[in-house]
Amino acid sequence: MAHQGDGEEPLYEEIGERLTEEFEGVHASETVARCVAAARHGAEEVTGAAEAGLVERIARRHLQVLAAVAAERRRQARRTSLGNAP
């Protein structure tokens, strides 16, 4: 399926590259690419367009939430493995 503004593909690739660098060591590049694609799709669904700034903000927020969830799971796993479960 073609997206509106497919000529802007390099723009979205640049967003992915920036976010991959920003979240290096936290998320794999594949995860970043999926978040950018999901943000682009979501922006198109809600607003009818996928303005690059909006896509980047949405994708960044998704990646931050995923990182927070992963950190919380690791924290809980350490507590449980130490016998400190509530």
N, C-alpha and C positions, 0 to 999 in steps of 0.2 A: 504494500500500500504506500503510495507516495504521500509525503507530508507537504503541507503548504510551505512554499519557500525552499524547496529542495536545493536550490542554488546556494542556500546558506549553510549547507552541510559543514564546510570548513569552520564556520563560526561555532557550531556545536562541538566539533572535534577540539577546538581551542578550549572550550569550557571544560571538556573532559580532561584535557591535558593539564590545565590549571588545577582542577580538583584532584587529579591523580597525584600531582606534586604536593598539594596541600595536605592530603590524607595519606601520604606515603608512610608505610609502616603500620597503618591503621586498617586500610581497606585495599584490597586487590584492585587493579585497574579494571577488571571485569565488573566488579561491584560498582565502581564509579560510573562506568559506561551505562550500566543498567539504570542507575539513579538518574543520570542525565536524560536517557531515553524516556523514563517514566515521567520525569518532570516536564519534558517537552510535550509528551502526550497529554498529561494532565492540564497543562496550560492551554493547549489547543482545545481540549474538551470544554474547559470552563470559560475561557475568554475568546475562543475562536482564532487565536493566534498564539505563537510561541516566541514572544519577545525574549531575546537572549539574556538580558539582565534578570528577568523573572525566572527563566529556566535555571540559570545559575544559582539564584537564591534558593529556589525550591530544592534543587539537587543538593546543595550544600547543607541545608537544614535536614534533609533525609539522612545524609551521611553522618551528621552530628548525632542524630537520634540513634542511628544504628551503632555508632561508637559508644554512646552512653549505655545502651542496652547490653552490648557485649561486655563492657567494663563491669556493669552490675552483675551479670551472670558469672564473670570470673571471680568477683568479690564473694558472691554467695557460694560458689564452688569451693573457694579456699576455706570459708567458714565451716562448711559442711565437712570437708576433708579433715579439718582439725578437731572435729567433734564439738564445734561451737554452734550447731544448728539451734535455732530458737525453739 
